[in-house]
């Protein structure tokens, strides 16, 4: 009896023993960005904010896009950071969200981080989200780490 899974030579096989195609259309593997949610999955608040902050801090979106999505000093921090586009594309290579993580130190608070790459350049971003009385998440602080 042949079972699905790894079978001889490391190839994945179906029940009939035929090699299973693990690639998508035109023979390519999943082209999804490493930090992006999978197909059919709604991004969590920290993932959505990481993508939005990346667009603003790379110069692909205007800073005023964050109006209504920030509270406290966060908007002023973005106004200072955005003109220099600290996460700008390098040699036409757009920055990509490589990893996005978070922790919940208290109810209604998320502290998140993101690792971003553009070519061989790496950067780190940290931000804090707070949930308001209207149940909407807003960015309360943002920091960009060293860029290599």
N, C-alpha and C positions, 0 to 999 in steps of 0.2 A: 504494500500500500504506500503510495507516494503522498506525503503531506505537504501542504503549502508552507512556504518559508524558505530558509536557506537549504539548498540541496546541492551537494557536490560543487566544487569550484567556486563557491561563494555566490552563485547566481540565485536570485529569488525565483522560485518556481510556483506555478499554480497547481491545482489538483491533478491535472493531466500530466504534469512533469515538464510542460513547456515553460521556457524562460518568460518571466513576467517583465513587461516593459515598464520601467520606473521613470521614464521621461515623459514630458508633456508633448504638446504639439511640436512638430518639426524636430523631435529628438532632443530638446533641451530640458534640463532639470528645472524645477520650480524657480522662477525668476523673481519671486517675492523678496523684498529687502529683508535682511536679517532682523530688524527691529519691528517690522510691521506685523499686525495681527493676521492670522490665517484667513483663508477665504470664508466668507459668511459670518465672521466674528466681528462684532462691534468693538472698536478700540476702547480700552479702559481710559478714565480721565487722564492719568499721567502719560499714557501713550499719545493721546490726542494732543495734549499740551506740548509734549516733546516735539511732535511734528510741527505744530504751529510755531513754537519758539525757534525751531531750526529754520523755518521759512523766513521769519523776521530777521534773525541774526545772521543769515547768509545773504541778505539783500534781495531775496526772491519775493518778499512780501513787504508792504509798508508797515512801519511800526504802529500806525493808527489802527491796524487790524486787531491789535490787542486791547483797544478801548472796550470796556465792558467785560473783558476777560481778566482784568487785573484789579488788585486792591492795594491800598497802602503805597509803599515806595516802589513797588514792582514796575509800574509804568515809567516812573522817572529813571529807574535803572535801565530799562529797555531803550528809552529815549537817548540815554548817554551811550549805550553799547551799539545800537543799531547803525548809526552813521559810519562807523568803522567796519561794519560787516565782519565781525570776528570769525564767523564760520563760512566766509565766502568761498565760492568754488575756486579750485586751483587748476590751472591749465585746462579749463572747460570740463573739469570733473566735479560734478555736483556733490555736495556733502550728503552723506547717507547716515541715517540712524542705525547704528550697529547693535546697540543693546539699550534697553530701558528698564530700570528697576525702581522699586519703591519700598517704603516702609510706612506704617501707620502708627505714629507715636501717640495719637489721641483720636477719639472719635471726631470726624469732620476735618481731619488734617492728614495730608499725604506729603511726605518728603520723598522726592524722586531724583534720579540721576539718569543721564543719558551719555552714551559713548558714541562719538560721531567721527566719521572718517571721510576724507576727500583725497583720493589718491593715496599717497604715503603719509599724509598729514593726519594727526589724531587730535581730538579735543574732548574735553569733558564739560558737561553742563549739569548743574544742580538747580533744583527749583522746589518751591513749596506751594502746595495748593491748599486752599481752605474752602470749606463748604459753607455758603451763606444761609441765612434764614429762608431764602427762596429755593434752597436745595441745589443751587448752581455752584459749580466749582470755579474758583478764580485763583489766578496766580498771585501769590503774596510776596515772593522774592525769587530772584534768579541770579545765578553766578556762572561765569565761564571760567574753566580751569586753563592751565597752560596749553598752548597750542604748539604742537611739534612739527 
